[in-house]
Amino acid sequence: MKFRKLVFKLHLYLGLVVGIFLAVIALTGSLLVFGSEIERFFNPQLLQVIPQAERIPLENVLQIVEKAYPQNQALSILLPRSAKEVCQVSMLSKSEEVVSVYVNPYSGKIKGARLDKETFTGFMFTLHAELAAGEFGHLVVGICGLVMLGLTFTGLVLWTGWRNLARGFSINWQAHWQRTIFDLHNVSGIISVAFLIIISATGTAIIFYTPFESALYWVTNEKPQPALTSHPQSSSSRQNLDEILHQVNTVWTEAKTTFISLPLTPEATFKVRKKFPNDPHPNGISTIYLDQYSGEILRADSVNSASVANRILNSLYPLHIGSYGGIYLRLVHAIAGLAAIVLFMTGVLMWWQRHLAKFYRKDARQQYDKFYPISQQWPWF
């Protein structure tokens, strides 16, 4: 009983201290699970096009964008995932802000541009990953992930189903509201606990990626892949993007090219992402590195032949957003995030009810003592 009381206090105070932050992180995370769908629904004129026979060369798309925004530096290109989607070019402005430019891949017409932080997904991500507080907020979110793990495990210890399994999965809607709130907290926690553990564990690992990566390589006795560089030659210039696409399309022909990271320095390489049919990552995690001058393929890292450590690292994001199981598991992950909000609200209500009950009992005792001296209450005193 002493152990259970200690666990209860730990569960209570952890939830009260960081509960509001966890609620914000959970709500924004649930929305981000379907962020791309929400963006397309509210911005069809910006993100969708009418399919045509042929697309213009990708190099032309980049040149059009660079000509329209000469003060910005192109960072990457997100290729259309379907015939109705635009080509998205990410650029870095002089003020160090990321701008997304949306281009019709058939006509080359620029449909619009937005600061990433001003988009729905950008704003939600800022709240989700750093609580709109920069590096400090990023650290707080990581700590909240660890706290969420603590709350899930202490909640498991406190679950009433260990004594009565049927009671642990039932909600008495006819009972007093206080009992119903307790049941709702109890049931919401147990049905979402597995997904909350997955979400909080992977989220924490993503926030603390560098130390997690180092620890993982140490545990598995593996080494990270060495950094690659391009080799500038006299009078050489960057390879044409369409030639780069032609190169990568000869590798893993069953995989679809989704994303191109452009070289930003003379020594940097092209990094092209491809998605295999069995790859749960939305953009695919398989990466091909190419010399930006010669177009030579320097290395090709396939998701299907990755080492144990890299497989774990590659799985963090798909596990976090639920894309490892298709649309239905994404929905489950979104609901699990909402369950975390229910847990916070019901937990606060239970704490407040207990707090008020103690206050009223103390107040009643004081009022009684005022009108009935101790000698009259207890004659033997």
N, C-alpha and C positions, 0 to 999 in steps of 0.2 A: 504493500500500500504506500509506503514511503517513496518507493521508486516511481509508482504511478503518479503520485502527487507531484514529484519533481518534474516528471515528463509533462504533466498538465501545465505547470507553471511555465516551463520552457516553451511549450506550444503556444500558450496564451500570450506571453510577452513578446515572443518573436513575431507573432501575427499582428499584435497591436503596434509594434514599433515600425515594421516595414510593410504592413498590410496595404496601405494606400499606394505605395510605390509598386507593389506586386499587382495591384488591381489595374494600374495604368499600363504596366508592362503586358499584362495578360490581355487587356482589351485591345491595345494596339497590335499585339501579336496575332490575335484572332482575326482582326481586320486585314492584316498583311498577308495572311494565308491565302486570301482571295484578292490581294491588292491589284494584280494585273487585270483580273476580270472586272473589278470595280472601276479601274481607270478606263477601260474600254467602254464600259456601259455609260459613264458620264461624259466621255470625250470621244464619241465616235467620229466626229468631223476632223479630229486631230490624229487619231491613231489608226483609222481604217481607210482603205482605198478600194476602188473598184478594180478587180483583177483585169489585166489585159494580156495580150499575147506574149510579149517579151519585156524583160526588165533591161534598163540601161546598164552599162558597165559600172561596177562598184567604184572604180577609180573616178568615174565622172561624178558619182554621188558625192564622194569626198571633196573633189575639186569645187563643186557647186557650193558646198557648205563652207569650205575654207574661204572662198571668194566672198560669200555673204557675211562672214564673221572673221575678217582678217586679223583682228586683235586677239582672237582666241586660239588655243592650241588643241587640236584634235587628239582625243585620248583613246577612243575605242568606237567600234561599230557593232551594234546589235542587229543581226540580220533578221528579216521577217520570218516568223515561224509558220505562217500560212500565206496563201495568195492574197488575203485581204488586209494584211498588216503592213505598216510603214517600216522604213529603214530608220533606225535611231542612231544618231551620231552624238557621242558625248564629247564635250569640249570643256577646257579649263579657261576661265576668264582671267583678266588681269587682276581681279580682286580675289583670286584663288577659289572661286565658286564654280561648281560643275553645272554646265548648261546642256540640256538635251535638245537636239534639233531633229525634227521629224520630217522625213523626206519621202515623197511618193517614189517607190522604186521603179515605176514604169515611165513616168514623165520627167522625173528629176525635180519636180516642183517642191519647194519647201512649204510644208503645211503649217509650220509654227515652231516656236521654241519656248522652253520654260526652264527656269532654275529648278534643279532637282529638289531643293529643299522646299519649294513652293508647290510641288505636286502633292496629290493626296498620299501616295506611297512614300514620297520623300519626307513629308511632315510626320507621318505615322512612324516611319523608321527612325527619325530623329528622336521622337519620344520613346520608342521601344528600345533603342540601343543605347541611348545616353540621357534620357529624360530631359532633353533640350538643355543640357548643362555641360556640353563639351566633354573633355577628358575626365573631369571629376565625375560627371554623370555616368560616363562609361564604366568607371570603377564601381560606382554605386550599383549599377545594374548587375555587374558581375557578383557583387556581394549579395544582392537580392536573390540571385540564382542559387547561391550556396544556402541562403536562409530558406528558400523554398524547398530545397532538398531536406533540410532539417525539419520543416513543418510537415512534409509528407511522411517522413519516417516516425516522427512523434505522433502524428495523427493516426498512423497505423497501429501504434501501441495502444492508443486510447480508444480505438474503434470498439463499439459495443458488441459487434458481431462475434468477437472471440468468446463471449459468454453465451450468446444466443444468436445463432447464425441468421435465423429468420428476422429477428428484431433488428439486426444490423443492416438489413436491406429494405426495411419498411418505414413508411412515413404515416403517422397517424394524423390525418387531416381533421379529424373530429375532436381531437384533444385541445387543451388550452394552447393558445398561440405560442407560449414559451416552449411547450413540448414539441410542437410542430416545427418550430425554428431549429430546435436541437436535432430532430430527426432529419430535417433537410440538410443541415450541416454534416451530419453523420453519413448520410447516404451519398450526398454529392461528393464527399471526399473519397469514399471507397470505390465508387464507380469510375472516378477519374484519376485515381492515384497512379496507376501504371503510366498513363500518358503524361501526367504532370512530372513524374520522375524523368521520363525521356526528354521532355521539353526543357525542364530546368537543368538537367545534366548537360545536354548538348548546348544549350544557350550559354551556360557558364564556360564550357570548353571553348566556344566561339569567342566569347569576350576575352578570355585569357588564353588566346590561341597560341601565342609564342611559347609561354612556359609549358602549356599542355603538349605542344608539338615536341619540345625538347625532352620532356619526361617520357613521352610515348616512344620516341626513338631510343631513349636510354633503356626502357623496359624491354623493348623488342630487340635490342642490340642491333639496330639498323642505323643507317646514316641517310640524311636528306640528299636529294639529288644536287649535284654541283650547279652553280649558276652558269648560264651560257652567255656568250657575247658574240656580237657580229664583228666582222673584220673589214673595216673601211679600206677601200682601195682608191688609188689615184683616179680622179675624174669619174668616180662611181656615184650613183644616186640610188635612192630607195627603189626597191622593186615595185612594179605596178601591182595594185591590189588584185586585179583579175588574174595575173600570173601566179600570185600567191594562192588564190583560191584554186586555180588549176592544179597547183602542186599538192595541196592538202587533200584535194578530192581523189587523188590517186592512192591515198592512204585510208584504210578502213572505209571502203566504198559503201558499206552498209550503214555508216554513221553520217548524220547530217551536220553540216557546218552551221554553227549558231552565233559565234562571237569572235571578233578580231580585236586584240589589244595591239595598238599601234606603237612602234618604237618611238620613245621620247628623247633619246640621246643617241649620239653616233655609235655607241657600243651596244645599244639595246637590240633585242630581237623582236620579231613578230611572234605573238602568242595566239594561236588559233584554237578555239574550243570546238569540239565535236560531240554530238550526242548519239550514243548507241540506243537502239530500241529498248534495251533492258536497263538503261541508266536512269535512276530516279531523280537525278539533279535536273532542274528545269532547263538549264542551258547546256547540260552535259559537262562532265568533268575531265574527259579525255583531252589532252592538250598536245599540240604540235608546235615546236619551236623552230623558227626559220631565220637564217641570216638575212638581214634586211637588204643587203646589197646583192648577193648572189642568188638569194631565194633557196639556198641549200637547206634541206631539212637537217637540223642539228640533233633533235631528239623527238621521240614520239612516246608520250606517256598514256597508255591505255588504261581505262578503268578496269578492264577485264584481266589485266596482268599486273596490277599494282601489288606492292608488298603489303604485309599485314598492317604496318603502321599507316601507310598511305590509304589503305582501304578504310581504316577507322576514321582518318581525317576527312576522306572524301564523303563519308556517310553522315558527318555531323549536320550539315545543312539540310539534306533530305529528311533526316530523322527529326530535325527541329520543326520543320514546317509540314511534315506528314506526306510529302510527295513520294515516299517509298511505297505507298499503297494506292496511288491513284486518287481520284476525286473524293471517294468515300472516306478514306483515312484523313485526307485534308480537312474534310468536314468534321470528323471526330476531333482532330487537333484544335480546330476553331472552337468547338463546343467545350473542349477541356479548358481552353483559356477562359471561356465564360463561366465555367464551373469554379475557377479560381476566384472570380469576382463574387459569386454566390457564397463561397466559403468565407471570404473576407467580410461581407455584409452580415451574414448570419453569425459569424464569430463576434463581431462588434455588438450586435444586438444581444447576444447571450452575455457578453461581458457587461454591457450597460444594465441589463436586467439584474444581474448579480450585484453590481455596484449600487443600484438604486435600492435593492432589497436590503443590503447592509445599512445603507443610509437611513432608510425608514425605520428599521429595527432599532438603530442607535437613537434616532430622534424620539421614537416612542418611549424608549427606556428613560431618556432624559426628562420627557414630559411627565412620566409616571413618578420619577424621583422628586420632581418639583412639587407635586401635589400630595404625595404620600411619603413622608420622611421614612428613612430606613427603619427607625424604631417601630413604625406602624406596619411596615411591610413584613418585617421579620422580628416579632417581639422578643425572640431569644437572642437578638444581636447584642 
